[in-house]
Amino acid sequence: MPITAMRNTFTAVYLRAPEGGYIARVEEFPEIHGEGDTIEQAERYLKDAVELLLDSNRALTRAACDEARVERRAPLVVGR
C-alpha cells in the first residue's frame, strides 16, 4: 500500500529577530528554521522547510533500501 501525504503536528517556536521580523523554529527539527517579517510569513517558510526535510529524508531512505527486500511500508504512529 503506498503511503501518501500525512498530517503531522510539531511544536513551533517564534522568536523576535534582533534585526526585526521573526524566526520560527520546530522543536522536533532543530536544524531547520523559517524567517519572515511577520509570524505568519515565518510560519509559511517554516512549513515549507519541514515539508522539504521530510520529502528529502523519505527519498534518501528509499534510495538506500533495496526495494526487492522491503517486506512492508506502513505508517508509524508515535505519541505521548
C-alpha positions as CSV (number, residue, x, y, z in Angstrom):
1,M,0.0,0.0,0.0
2,P,1.5,3.3,-1.0
3,I,1.8,5.9,1.7
4,T,0.5,9.3,0.6
5,A,0.5,12.7,2.3
6,M,0.4,12.5,6.1
7,R,-0.6,15.2,8.6
8,N,1.8,15.7,11.5
9,T,1.8,18.1,14.4
10,F,5.0,19.6,15.6
11,T,5.8,22.4,18.1
12,A,6.7,25.7,16.5
13,V,8.6,28.4,18.5
14,Y,8.5,32.0,17.2
15,L,11.3,34.4,18.2
16,R,11.7,38.1,17.6
17,A,14.8,38.6,15.5
18,P,17.2,41.3,16.8
19,E,17.2,43.0,13.3
20,G,13.4,42.9,13.1
21,G,11.0,40.3,11.9
22,Y,10.6,36.8,13.3
23,I,12.5,33.5,13.3
24,A,10.4,30.3,13.5
25,R,11.9,27.0,14.7
26,V,10.5,23.5,15.2
27,E,11.5,21.8,18.5
28,E,11.5,18.4,16.8
29,F,13.8,19.5,14.0
30,P,16.3,22.0,15.4
31,E,18.3,22.0,12.2
32,I,15.7,24.0,10.3
33,H,14.0,27.4,10.6
34,G,11.9,29.9,8.8
35,E,12.2,33.7,8.8
36,G,9.8,36.5,7.9
37,D,8.6,40.0,8.5
38,T,5.6,38.6,10.3
39,I,4.9,35.5,12.4
40,E,2.6,34.3,9.6
41,Q,5.3,34.7,6.9
42,A,7.9,32.9,9.1
43,E,5.4,30.1,9.7
44,R,4.8,29.7,5.9
45,Y,8.6,29.4,5.3
46,L,8.9,27.0,8.3
47,K,6.2,24.7,6.9
48,D,8.0,24.7,3.5
49,A,11.3,23.8,5.3
50,V,9.6,20.9,7.2
51,E,8.0,19.5,4.1
52,L,11.3,19.7,2.2
53,L,13.1,17.9,5.1
54,L,10.5,15.2,5.3
55,D,10.4,14.7,1.5
56,S,14.2,14.6,1.3
57,N,14.5,12.1,4.2
58,R,11.9,9.8,2.5
59,A,13.8,10.0,-0.8
60,L,17.2,9.3,0.9
61,T,15.7,6.3,2.8
62,R,14.1,4.8,-0.3
63,A,17.3,5.2,-2.3
64,A,19.2,3.4,0.4
65,C,16.7,0.5,0.6
66,D,16.7,-2.5,-1.8
67,E,13.1,-2.4,-2.8
68,A,13.2,-6.2,-3.6
69,R,13.8,-6.8,0.2
70,V,11.1,-4.4,1.6
71,E,8.5,-6.5,3.4
72,R,6.2,-3.7,4.4
73,R,6.0,0.1,4.3
74,A,3.4,1.4,6.7
75,P,2.6,4.5,8.7
76,L,4.2,4.6,12.2
77,V,2.1,6.5,14.8
78,V,4.1,7.9,17.7
79,G,2.9,10.0,20.6
80,R,2.9,10.6,24.2
